[in-house]
């Protein structure tokens, strides 16, 4: 490859960007540091079990489907999405359950059972969330946001929508019952945010899920990764793994190529990176080329939380489970304070249990069940020695699951392993072991998040969780749309490509 575009990272954002760049006529190669594609969405396979390493919830499925339709392909030929009902089953500390569903009648009946006065409050909350969605998602999610004028234009509307308030604060304005306040405010945790500090613009997640539903890919999220890799191969794009990038070469303020740690050199005039922007700027771009994103400026950005994720397979199944279960602990604000600000590992926890074999039994051997249990934890600024504490922490989680939800679990586990913030820091090269990039605070959102268009180096673009519009599969896929718009304006290519 003598010119064209290099995409760094084969996560969902990088793969989506590669499809879009190739579709508008650019020669593209994708370089992935790990031995397999997917990034946070890669796959672990153990003893006949298939475990998604990262994202398990698919919303806004049109964003995936349009990648295939760009070149006249039918996405149904590449992957299958299955709707999940309920979206989430939420287990409260006293054993009460609440199913978050798309059906309005079922949803309101459950709210009424908790607090009749909150039925009308929820209706008003849902309408407010829809207004936020229309601005924060429909108008802005796939639009460039690298000019201060864009932010200045938006501020009056954000203030009018109450986006200076936190998610929990805005929910509490409409909902009286504390249990329901938790139920309708936890979703920022899905993108690494504290509901008590994350701007209420992230209430758009609630509308996003209600509008398009929650889905699961047959075969796991890895099936989507494999479909995108296959699509790229058909379009003439190589996805090269075991190719960690060491340096982005810059001359005269412009991208001139990339060099891998393996000694390979790829001349190019366009780089799209799906890697953590903090890592890219501080490790891959020489300081003399960074006027804005200096080491000091990068260090000032507040990283989001870390994640502890345990994977285990059982002999026998638990057919009474929902596909997604949110297990809320007795402490809410206090636990979040431990994770986000005190950065200590608490004795208690809130958890997300993923049971994909409820929807796709083929992810485990016959008569077995595959599980993924996620616990939000402090990032690596905590100083926690996960090599010493990880296994014991996993066992505490498993004991709690056995007591609360999965009878005889200890006797039925046939395989188990876990990842910690160390995995995110070292394997995924994410600053501070963060799982979601910069924390989604108001001062780190929109214009104040890492820009999709580098202000330092011409020809350098960013997709993924760390850049605008933010973390989560819809955000990551939307960032690829933003980059396509920017590249079209600045790096015109030969035109639409159709490789059938």
C-alpha positions as CSV (number, residue, x, y, z in Angstrom):
1,X,0.0,0.0,0.0
2,X,1.6,3.2,-1.1
3,X,-1.0,5.8,-0.1
4,X,-4.6,6.0,1.1
5,X,-6.0,5.4,4.6
6,X,-4.8,3.4,7.6
7,X,-7.3,2.5,10.2
8,X,-5.7,1.8,13.6
9,X,-7.8,-0.7,15.6
10,X,-10.3,-3.3,14.5
11,X,-13.0,-2.5,17.1
12,X,-16.5,-1.8,16.0
13,X,-15.7,1.9,15.4
14,X,-12.6,1.1,13.3
15,X,-14.3,-1.6,11.2
16,X,-17.3,0.8,10.6
17,X,-14.9,3.6,9.6
18,X,-13.0,1.3,7.2
19,X,-16.3,0.3,5.5
20,X,-17.3,3.9,5.1
21,X,-13.9,5.0,3.8
22,X,-13.7,2.2,1.3
23,X,-17.3,2.9,0.2
24,X,-16.4,6.4,-0.8
25,X,-13.4,5.4,-2.8
26,X,-10.3,5.2,-0.4
27,X,-7.8,2.5,-0.4
28,X,-7.8,1.2,3.2
29,X,-5.9,-1.2,5.5
30,X,-6.9,-1.9,9.1
31,X,-4.1,-2.6,11.6
32,X,-5.0,-4.3,14.9
33,X,-2.7,-4.8,17.8
34,X,-4.4,-7.9,19.2
35,X,-4.3,-11.3,17.6
36,X,-8.0,-11.1,16.7
37,X,-10.3,-8.4,15.6
38,X,-13.1,-6.7,17.7
39,X,-11.2,-4.6,20.3
40,X,-13.5,-4.3,23.3
41,X,-15.9,-6.5,21.3
42,X,-13.6,-9.4,20.8
43,X,-14.4,-12.9,21.9
44,X,-13.1,-15.4,24.4
45,X,-13.6,-19.1,23.8
46,X,-13.1,-21.7,26.6
47,X,-14.0,-25.4,26.7
48,X,-16.8,-25.1,24.2
49,X,-18.2,-21.9,25.6
50,X,-18.2,-18.6,23.6
51,X,-18.0,-15.4,25.7
52,X,-18.4,-11.9,24.4
53,X,-15.6,-9.9,26.0
54,X,-17.3,-6.6,25.9
55,X,-20.5,-5.1,24.5
56,X,-23.5,-7.3,24.7
57,X,-26.4,-4.9,24.2
58,X,-27.3,-3.9,20.6
59,X,-29.5,-0.8,20.2
60,X,-30.2,1.3,17.1
61,X,-29.6,-1.7,14.8
62,X,-30.0,0.5,11.7
63,X,-26.5,1.8,12.3
64,X,-25.1,-1.7,11.7
65,X,-27.4,-2.5,8.8
66,X,-26.6,0.6,6.9
67,X,-22.9,-0.4,6.7
68,X,-23.9,-3.3,4.5
69,X,-26.5,-1.4,2.5
70,X,-23.8,1.2,1.6
71,X,-22.6,-1.3,-1.0
72,X,-25.9,-2.9,-1.9
73,X,-25.6,-5.8,0.4
74,X,-28.3,-7.4,2.5
75,X,-27.3,-7.3,6.2
76,X,-29.4,-10.4,6.7
77,X,-26.9,-12.4,4.7
78,X,-24.2,-11.5,7.3
79,X,-25.7,-11.5,10.8
80,X,-29.0,-11.9,12.6
81,X,-30.3,-9.7,15.4
82,X,-32.9,-11.1,17.9
83,X,-35.0,-8.8,20.0
84,X,-34.7,-9.3,23.7
85,X,-37.7,-9.1,26.1
86,X,-37.4,-7.7,28.7
87,X,-34.7,-5.3,27.8
88,X,-33.4,-5.7,31.3
89,X,-34.8,-7.4,34.4
90,X,-33.8,-5.2,37.4
91,X,-33.5,-7.0,40.7
92,X,-33.8,-4.7,43.7
93,X,-32.1,-5.2,47.1
94,X,-35.3,-6.5,48.8
95,X,-36.0,-9.1,46.1
96,X,-38.5,-7.0,44.1
97,X,-38.1,-7.2,40.3
98,X,-38.9,-4.7,37.6
99,X,-38.8,-5.6,33.9
100,X,-37.9,-2.7,31.6
101,X,-39.8,-3.4,28.4
102,X,-40.8,-1.6,25.3
103,X,-44.5,-2.3,25.8
104,X,-46.0,0.9,27.3
105,X,-48.9,-0.9,29.0
106,X,-46.7,-3.5,30.7
107,X,-44.2,-0.8,31.8
108,X,-46.9,1.5,33.3
109,X,-48.5,-1.4,35.2
110,X,-45.2,-2.1,36.9
111,X,-44.7,1.5,37.8
112,X,-48.2,1.7,39.2
113,X,-47.5,-1.3,41.5
114,X,-44.5,0.6,42.9
115,X,-46.1,4.1,43.2
116,X,-49.4,5.0,41.4
117,X,-48.5,8.7,41.4
118,X,-45.4,8.0,39.4
119,X,-47.3,6.7,36.4
120,X,-48.0,10.3,35.3
121,X,-44.5,11.3,36.4
122,X,-43.0,8.7,34.1
123,X,-45.1,9.8,31.2
124,X,-43.7,13.3,31.6
125,X,-40.2,12.0,32.1
126,X,-40.4,10.0,28.9
127,X,-41.6,13.0,27.0
128,X,-38.7,15.0,28.4
129,X,-36.2,12.3,27.4
130,X,-37.7,12.3,23.9
131,X,-37.0,16.0,23.6
132,X,-33.4,15.4,24.7
133,X,-33.1,12.6,22.2
134,X,-34.2,14.8,19.4
135,X,-31.4,17.2,20.1
136,X,-28.7,15.0,21.6
137,X,-29.1,12.1,19.2
138,X,-31.1,12.9,16.1
139,X,-29.4,16.3,15.5
140,X,-26.0,15.8,16.9
141,X,-24.8,12.2,17.3
142,X,-23.6,11.8,13.7
143,X,-22.5,15.4,13.1
144,X,-19.0,16.9,13.6
145,X,-18.6,18.8,16.8
146,X,-15.1,20.2,16.6
147,X,-15.9,23.9,16.4
148,X,-16.6,26.0,19.5
149,X,-19.3,27.8,17.6
150,X,-21.2,24.5,17.5
151,X,-21.2,24.3,21.3
152,X,-22.1,27.9,21.8
153,X,-25.1,27.4,19.5
154,X,-26.2,24.4,21.5
155,X,-25.8,25.7,25.1
156,X,-29.2,27.6,25.3
157,X,-31.0,24.5,24.1
158,X,-29.1,22.3,26.6
159,X,-30.0,24.6,29.4
160,X,-33.6,24.7,28.4
161,X,-33.7,20.9,28.4
162,X,-32.0,20.8,31.9
163,X,-28.8,19.2,30.7
164,X,-26.8,21.1,33.3
165,X,-28.6,18.7,35.8
166,X,-27.5,15.1,36.3
167,X,-29.5,12.1,35.1
168,X,-30.5,11.3,38.7
169,X,-31.5,14.8,39.4
170,X,-33.7,15.1,36.3
171,X,-35.3,11.7,36.9
172,X,-36.1,12.7,40.5
173,X,-37.9,15.8,39.2
174,X,-40.6,13.5,37.8
175,X,-40.3,10.3,39.9
176,X,-41.1,10.1,43.7
177,X,-40.3,6.5,44.5
178,X,-36.6,5.9,45.3
179,X,-36.7,2.4,43.8
180,X,-38.0,3.8,40.5
181,X,-35.5,6.6,40.6
182,X,-32.7,4.0,40.6
183,X,-34.4,2.0,37.9
184,X,-34.7,4.9,35.5
185,X,-31.3,6.5,36.3
186,X,-28.8,3.6,36.1
187,X,-28.3,3.6,32.3
188,X,-25.4,6.1,32.3
189,X,-23.4,3.3,33.9
190,X,-23.6,1.5,30.5
191,X,-21.3,4.2,29.1
192,X,-19.1,4.7,32.1
193,X,-21.0,7.6,33.8
194,X,-22.1,8.3,37.4
195,X,-25.9,8.9,37.3
196,X,-25.4,11.6,40.0
197,X,-22.8,13.5,37.9
198,X,-23.4,12.5,34.3
199,X,-25.2,15.2,32.3
200,X,-28.9,14.5,31.7
201,X,-28.3,14.5,28.0
202,X,-27.6,10.8,28.5
203,X,-31.3,10.3,29.2
204,X,-31.4,9.9,25.4
205,X,-30.3,6.3,26.1
206,X,-33.8,5.6,27.5
207,X,-35.5,6.8,24.4
208,X,-33.0,5.1,22.1
209,X,-33.9,1.7,23.7
210,X,-37.6,2.4,23.7
211,X,-37.5,3.5,20.0
212,X,-35.6,0.6,18.5
213,X,-35.6,-2.0,21.2
214,X,-32.7,-4.0,22.7
215,X,-31.2,-6.8,20.5
216,X,-28.7,-9.6,20.7
217,X,-26.7,-11.0,17.8
218,X,-27.1,-14.7,17.2
219,X,-23.6,-16.1,17.8
220,X,-22.8,-13.2,20.1
221,X,-21.4,-9.7,19.3
222,X,-18.5,-11.5,17.7
223,X,-20.9,-12.4,14.9
224,X,-21.1,-8.7,14.1
225,X,-17.4,-8.4,14.1
226,X,-17.0,-11.4,11.9
227,X,-19.6,-10.0,9.5
228,X,-17.8,-6.7,9.2
229,X,-14.4,-8.3,8.6
230,X,-16.0,-10.5,5.9
231,X,-17.6,-7.4,4.3
232,X,-14.3,-5.6,4.3
233,X,-12.5,-8.6,2.7
234,X,-15.1,-8.6,0.0
235,X,-14.5,-4.8,-0.5
236,X,-10.7,-5.4,-0.9
237,X,-9.7,-4.2,2.6
238,X,-7.2,-6.2,4.7
239,X,-7.7,-6.5,8.4
240,X,-4.2,-7.3,9.7
241,X,-3.9,-8.5,13.3
242,X,-0.8,-8.7,15.5
243,X,0.2,-5.3,14.0
244,X,0.4,-2.8,16.9
245,X,1.1,0.7,15.7
246,X,4.1,2.4,17.3
247,X,4.1,5.8,15.7
248,X,2.0,8.0,13.4
249,X,4.5,9.8,11.2
250,X,3.9,13.5,10.7
251,X,5.7,16.0,8.4
252,X,4.7,19.6,7.9
253,X,1.8,19.2,10.2
254,X,0.3,16.4,8.1
255,X,0.0,12.6,8.4
256,X,2.6,10.9,6.2
257,X,2.4,7.3,7.4
258,X,2.4,4.9,10.3
259,X,5.0,2.5,11.7
260,X,4.2,-0.7,13.6
261,X,6.1,-2.2,16.5
262,X,6.9,-5.0,14.1
263,X,8.9,-2.6,11.9
264,X,6.4,-2.3,9.0
265,X,5.9,1.0,7.4
266,X,2.6,2.2,5.8
267,X,2.8,5.5,3.8
268,X,-0.6,7.2,3.9
269,X,-2.1,10.7,4.0
270,X,-5.1,9.7,6.1
271,X,-5.2,7.9,9.5
272,X,-8.4,7.0,11.4
273,X,-7.7,5.7,14.8
274,X,-10.1,3.6,16.9
275,X,-7.5,3.5,19.7
276,X,-7.9,5.5,22.9
277,X,-7.2,9.1,22.0
278,X,-5.2,9.7,25.2
279,X,-2.9,6.8,24.2
280,X,-2.7,7.9,20.6
281,X,-1.6,11.5,21.4
282,X,0.9,10.6,24.2
283,X,2.4,7.5,22.7
284,X,2.0,7.6,18.9
285,X,2.3,11.3,18.0
286,X,5.6,13.1,18.7
287,X,5.1,16.0,21.2
288,X,6.5,18.6,18.8
289,X,3.4,18.0,16.6
290,X,0.9,18.4,19.5
291,X,0.0,22.0,20.2
292,X,-3.4,21.3,21.8
293,X,-3.3,17.7,23.0
294,X,0.0,18.0,25.0
295,X,0.9,15.5,27.7
296,X,-0.4,17.9,30.3
297,X,-3.7,18.5,28.6
298,X,-4.3,14.7,28.2
299,X,-3.4,14.2,31.9
300,X,-6.1,16.7,32.9
301,X,-8.9,14.6,31.4
302,X,-10.8,12.6,33.9
303,X,-11.0,8.9,32.9
304,X,-14.2,6.9,33.4
305,X,-14.5,3.9,35.6
306,X,-13.0,0.5,35.2
307,X,-14.7,-2.8,34.9
308,X,-14.3,-6.2,36.5
309,X,-15.8,-8.8,34.2
310,X,-16.1,-12.5,35.2
311,X,-16.9,-15.2,32.7
312,X,-18.1,-18.6,33.7
313,X,-19.9,-21.6,32.2
314,X,-22.2,-24.0,34.1
315,X,-23.4,-27.5,33.8
316,X,-27.1,-27.3,33.6
317,X,-29.2,-24.3,32.8
318,X,-31.2,-21.6,34.5
319,X,-34.3,-21.1,32.3
320,X,-36.0,-18.7,34.7
321,X,-33.4,-16.0,34.0
322,X,-33.8,-13.0,31.7
323,X,-31.2,-12.4,29.1
324,X,-30.0,-9.2,30.9
325,X,-30.3,-8.8,34.7
326,X,-29.3,-5.7,36.6
327,X,-28.7,-6.5,40.3
328,X,-28.8,-3.3,42.3
329,X,-27.1,-3.3,45.7
330,X,-28.4,-1.7,48.9
331,X,-26.2,1.3,48.5
332,X,-26.6,3.5,45.4
333,X,-25.1,6.9,45.7
334,X,-22.6,5.7,48.3
335,X,-21.4,2.8,46.2
336,X,-21.0,5.1,43.1
337,X,-19.0,7.5,45.3
338,X,-16.7,4.7,46.2
339,X,-16.2,3.8,42.6
340,X,-16.0,7.2,40.9
341,X,-14.4,9.5,43.5
342,X,-13.0,7.6,46.5
343,X,-11.6,4.9,44.1
344,X,-11.9,2.1,46.6
345,X,-13.1,-1.4,46.2
346,X,-16.2,-1.7,48.2
347,X,-17.5,-4.8,50.1
348,X,-20.8,-4.5,48.3
349,X,-21.5,-4.2,44.6
350,X,-24.1,-3.7,41.9
351,X,-23.9,-6.1,39.0
352,X,-24.9,-6.8,35.4
353,X,-25.5,-10.5,34.6
354,X,-25.5,-11.5,30.9
355,X,-27.0,-14.9,30.2
356,X,-26.7,-15.1,26.3
357,X,-27.7,-18.8,26.2
358,X,-31.2,-17.7,27.2
359,X,-31.4,-16.4,23.6
360,X,-28.8,-18.5,21.8
361,X,-28.1,-22.0,23.4
362,X,-25.3,-22.6,20.8
363,X,-22.9,-20.4,22.8
364,X,-22.5,-23.2,25.3
365,X,-22.2,-27.0,25.0
366,X,-25.6,-28.8,25.1
367,X,-27.2,-28.7,28.5
368,X,-24.8,-25.9,29.7
369,X,-25.1,-22.2,30.2
370,X,-22.6,-19.3,29.5
371,X,-22.5,-16.3,31.7
372,X,-20.8,-12.9,31.9
373,X,-21.0,-10.9,35.2
374,X,-19.9,-7.2,35.2
375,X,-19.1,-5.1,38.2
376,X,-18.2,-1.4,37.9
377,X,-15.0,-0.8,39.8
378,X,-12.5,2.1,40.2
379,X,-10.1,2.6,37.3
380,X,-6.4,2.0,37.8
381,X,-5.7,5.4,39.5
382,X,-7.0,3.5,42.5
383,X,-3.8,1.6,42.9
384,X,-5.7,-1.7,43.4
385,X,-3.4,-4.7,42.9
386,X,-5.8,-6.8,40.8
387,X,-3.3,-9.7,40.6
388,X,-3.7,-10.1,44.3
389,X,-7.4,-9.3,44.7
390,X,-9.1,-10.3,41.5
391,X,-9.7,-13.9,42.2
392,X,-11.1,-13.3,45.7
393,X,-13.3,-10.5,44.3
394,X,-14.7,-12.8,41.7
395,X,-15.4,-15.4,44.3
396,X,-17.4,-12.9,46.4
397,X,-19.5,-12.1,43.3
398,X,-20.1,-15.7,42.6
399,X,-21.1,-16.4,46.2
400,X,-23.6,-13.4,46.0
401,X,-25.0,-14.8,42.8
402,X,-25.5,-18.2,44.3
403,X,-27.3,-16.8,47.3
404,X,-29.5,-14.4,45.4
405,X,-30.1,-15.8,41.9
406,X,-28.2,-18.9,40.8
407,X,-28.8,-21.9,43.2
408,X,-26.0,-24.4,43.5
409,X,-23.8,-22.3,41.3
410,X,-20.5,-23.3,43.1
411,X,-21.1,-27.0,42.3
412,X,-22.1,-26.4,38.7
413,X,-19.3,-24.1,37.4
414,X,-17.1,-26.0,34.8
415,X,-15.0,-23.0,33.6
416,X,-14.2,-19.5,34.9
417,X,-11.9,-16.6,34.3
418,X,-12.0,-12.8,34.6
419,X,-10.6,-9.5,33.4
420,X,-9.9,-6.3,35.3
421,X,-8.9,-2.7,34.6
422,X,-5.4,-4.1,34.0
423,X,-6.7,-5.8,30.9
424,X,-8.1,-2.5,29.6
425,X,-4.8,-0.7,30.4
426,X,-2.4,-3.2,29.0
427,X,-4.2,-5.2,26.4
428,X,-6.5,-2.5,25.1
429,X,-4.1,0.3,25.9
430,X,-6.7,2.5,27.6
431,X,-5.6,5.4,29.8
432,X,-5.9,4.5,33.5
433,X,-7.5,1.2,32.7
434,X,-10.7,3.0,31.9
435,X,-13.4,1.0,30.1
436,X,-15.1,3.9,28.4
437,X,-12.6,6.6,27.7
438,X,-13.1,10.0,29.3
439,X,-15.9,10.1,31.9
440,X,-19.1,11.5,30.3
441,X,-19.3,14.7,32.3
442,X,-20.8,17.8,30.8
443,X,-17.3,19.3,30.6
444,X,-16.1,16.2,28.7
445,X,-19.0,15.9,26.2
446,X,-19.7,17.2,22.8
447,X,-17.1,19.9,21.9
448,X,-15.2,19.2,25.1
449,X,-14.7,15.5,24.3
450,X,-11.8,14.4,22.1
451,X,-12.6,15.7,18.6
452,X,-13.1,13.4,15.7
453,X,-10.9,15.7,13.7
454,X,-7.5,16.2,15.3
455,X,-6.7,19.9,15.9
456,X,-3.0,19.1,15.9
457,X,-2.3,16.9,12.9
458,X,-4.0,17.3,9.5
459,X,-5.3,13.9,8.2
460,X,-5.7,12.4,11.7
461,X,-9.2,11.3,12.7
462,X,-10.8,9.5,15.7
463,X,-13.6,7.1,16.1
464,X,-14.6,5.0,19.1
465,X,-15.7,5.5,22.8
466,X,-13.2,8.2,23.6
467,X,-14.3,10.7,21.0
468,X,-17.6,12.4,20.1
469,X,-20.4,11.3,20.6
470,X,-19.2,8.9,23.2
471,X,-19.2,5.3,24.4
472,X,-21.7,2.6,23.7
473,X,-22.3,0.8,20.4
474,X,-24.6,3.5,18.9
475,X,-22.0,6.2,19.9
476,X,-19.1,4.3,18.5
477,X,-20.9,3.6,15.2
478,X,-22.1,7.2,15.0
479,X,-18.5,8.4,15.3
480,X,-17.7,6.5,12.1
481,X,-20.4,8.5,10.4
482,X,-19.0,11.7,11.7
483,X,-15.6,10.8,10.3
484,X,-17.0,9.9,6.9
485,X,-18.6,13.4,6.7
486,X,-15.2,15.0,7.7
487,X,-13.2,12.9,5.3
488,X,-15.6,13.6,2.4
489,X,-15.0,17.3,2.8
490,X,-11.2,17.2,3.3
491,X,-10.0,14.1,1.5
492,X,-12.0,13.5,-1.6
493,X,-11.4,10.1,-3.2
494,X,-12.4,8.3,-6.4
495,X,-16.0,7.9,-5.6
496,X,-18.4,5.2,-4.5
497,X,-17.0,1.7,-4.5
498,X,-19.1,-1.4,-5.0
499,X,-17.2,-4.7,-4.7
500,X,-19.7,-7.6,-5.0
